Amino acid sequence: MNSTRRFTLAAMLGAIAAGIGSKAFAQGHGRWHGGPMDPADLDRHVERMLKHLYVEIDATEEQKQRLEPIVKQAAKDLQPIRQNLHAARRQAIEILSQDKIDAAALENLRVQQIRLADDASRTLARALVDAAEVLNPAQRKQLAAHVARHRGRWGHG
């Protein structure tokens, strides 16, 4: 895979991770909650995000029809992973709050966290490859530029 395609895929990963992987799971007025977003709310949020994306990349009707199920499925697949990450965080706090630290329990939790991160990464990578195949090279470059412009707003760099 050439460096331009790798960068484009990385940019799309950032867009999906920032757009779906965070805000899609928020509830209320942009506040974070530990629970999942209602499926109908999740769909509405993803549709709103996609409308912005479609304008940014000048997507055709065919591309819109192909991208929507890819992105919605990724959001649905990431929802239980996020719940598990929150549960693991609570478990880590509990372990670290004990008078005596259980090193084996902490190591087990670390292994679980790595597994969850790998699951999320695999889900996002699969969605990115599928989405990249829908977009033409110019659109992928537009998306990469969009991600680069908005990176700071999404809490990075």
C-alpha positions as CSV (number, residue, x, y, z in Angstrom):
1,M,0.0,0.0,0.0
2,N,1.5,3.3,-1.0
3,S,2.0,6.2,1.5
4,T,-0.9,8.3,0.1
5,R,-3.4,5.5,0.5
6,R,-2.1,4.8,4.0
7,F,-2.4,8.4,5.0
8,T,-5.9,8.5,3.5
9,L,-6.9,5.4,5.5
10,A,-5.4,6.9,8.6
11,A,-7.3,10.1,8.1
12,M,-10.6,8.2,7.6
13,L,-9.8,6.3,10.7
14,G,-9.5,9.5,12.6
15,A,-12.7,10.8,11.2
16,I,-14.7,7.7,12.0
17,A,-13.1,7.4,15.5
18,A,-13.7,11.1,16.3
19,G,-17.1,11.3,14.8
20,I,-18.6,7.9,15.6
21,G,-16.3,6.5,18.3
22,S,-16.9,9.4,20.6
23,K,-19.9,11.6,19.9
24,A,-22.0,8.8,18.6
25,F,-22.0,7.4,22.1
26,A,-22.6,10.6,24.0
27,Q,-26.1,11.3,25.4
28,G,-27.8,14.5,26.2
29,H,-26.3,17.8,25.3
30,G,-22.9,16.7,24.4
31,R,-22.2,15.3,27.9
32,W,-20.5,11.9,28.4
33,H,-22.4,9.1,30.1
34,G,-21.3,5.6,30.8
35,G,-24.3,4.0,29.1
36,P,-25.0,3.3,25.5
37,M,-26.8,5.7,23.3
38,D,-30.4,4.7,22.4
39,P,-30.2,2.9,19.0
40,A,-32.6,5.5,17.4
41,D,-30.5,8.4,18.8
42,L,-27.3,6.7,17.5
43,D,-28.8,6.4,14.0
44,R,-29.9,10.0,14.1
45,H,-26.4,11.1,15.1
46,V,-24.7,9.0,12.5
47,E,-27.1,10.4,9.8
48,R,-26.3,13.9,10.9
49,M,-22.6,13.2,10.8
50,L,-22.9,11.6,7.3
51,K,-24.8,14.6,5.9
52,H,-21.9,16.8,6.8
53,L,-19.5,14.3,5.3
54,Y,-21.5,14.0,2.1
55,V,-21.3,17.8,1.6
56,E,-17.6,17.9,2.4
57,I,-16.7,15.2,-0.2
58,D,-19.5,16.0,-2.7
59,A,-20.8,12.4,-2.5
60,T,-23.1,11.0,-5.2
61,E,-26.4,9.4,-4.3
62,E,-24.9,6.0,-5.0
63,Q,-22.0,6.7,-2.6
64,K,-24.4,7.9,0.1
65,Q,-26.4,4.6,-0.2
66,R,-23.2,2.6,0.0
67,L,-21.5,4.6,2.8
68,E,-24.5,4.8,5.2
69,P,-24.7,1.1,6.1
70,I,-20.9,0.9,6.5
71,V,-20.8,3.7,8.9
72,K,-23.9,2.7,10.8
73,Q,-22.7,-0.8,11.2
74,A,-19.3,0.4,12.5
75,A,-21.1,2.6,15.1
76,K,-23.3,-0.3,16.2
77,D,-20.3,-2.6,16.4
78,L,-18.3,-0.1,18.5
79,Q,-21.1,0.5,21.0
80,P,-20.5,-2.7,23.1
81,I,-16.8,-2.2,22.9
82,R,-17.2,1.2,24.5
83,Q,-19.4,-0.2,27.3
84,N,-16.7,-2.8,28.0
85,L,-14.0,-0.1,28.1
86,H,-16.0,1.9,30.7
87,A,-16.6,-1.3,32.8
88,A,-12.8,-2.0,32.7
89,R,-12.1,1.6,33.8
90,R,-14.4,1.1,36.8
91,Q,-12.7,-2.2,37.6
92,A,-9.2,-0.6,37.4
93,I,-10.3,2.1,39.9
94,E,-11.6,-0.5,42.2
95,I,-8.4,-2.5,42.0
96,L,-6.2,0.5,42.6
97,S,-8.4,1.7,45.5
98,Q,-7.6,-1.5,47.5
99,D,-5.2,-1.5,50.4
100,K,-3.2,-4.2,48.7
101,I,-2.9,-4.1,44.9
102,D,-3.7,-7.3,43.2
103,A,-1.0,-7.4,40.5
104,A,-2.6,-10.5,38.8
105,A,-6.0,-8.8,38.5
106,L,-4.4,-5.6,37.2
107,E,-2.5,-7.6,34.6
108,N,-5.7,-9.5,33.6
109,L,-7.4,-6.1,33.2
110,R,-4.5,-4.9,31.0
111,V,-4.8,-7.9,28.7
112,Q,-8.6,-7.3,28.5
113,Q,-8.0,-3.6,27.6
114,I,-5.5,-4.6,24.8
115,R,-8.1,-7.1,23.5
116,L,-10.8,-4.4,23.5
117,A,-8.5,-1.9,21.8
118,D,-7.7,-4.5,19.1
119,D,-11.4,-5.2,18.6
120,A,-12.1,-1.5,18.1
121,S,-9.2,-1.1,15.8
122,R,-10.2,-4.1,13.7
123,T,-13.8,-2.8,13.5
124,L,-12.6,0.7,12.4
125,A,-10.1,-0.6,9.9
126,R,-12.7,-2.9,8.3
127,A,-15.1,0.1,8.0
128,L,-12.3,2.3,6.6
129,V,-11.3,-0.1,3.9
130,D,-15.0,-0.6,2.9
131,A,-15.6,3.2,2.9
132,A,-12.3,3.9,1.0
133,E,-13.5,1.6,-1.8
134,V,-16.7,3.7,-2.2
135,L,-14.8,7.0,-2.5
136,N,-12.7,8.1,-5.4
137,P,-9.1,9.4,-4.8
138,A,-10.1,13.0,-4.9
139,Q,-12.8,12.5,-2.2
140,R,-10.4,10.6,0.0
141,K,-8.0,13.5,-0.2
142,Q,-10.8,15.9,0.6
143,L,-11.7,13.8,3.6
144,A,-8.1,13.7,4.8
145,A,-7.9,17.5,4.5
146,H,-11.2,17.8,6.5
147,V,-9.8,15.6,9.2
148,A,-6.6,17.6,9.3
149,R,-8.5,20.9,9.7
150,H,-10.7,19.6,12.5
151,R,-8.2,17.6,14.4
152,G,-7.9,20.1,17.2
153,R,-11.7,20.3,17.6
154,W,-11.9,16.6,18.2
155,G,-9.5,16.8,21.2
156,H,-6.3,15.8,19.4
157,G,-3.1,17.7,18.7
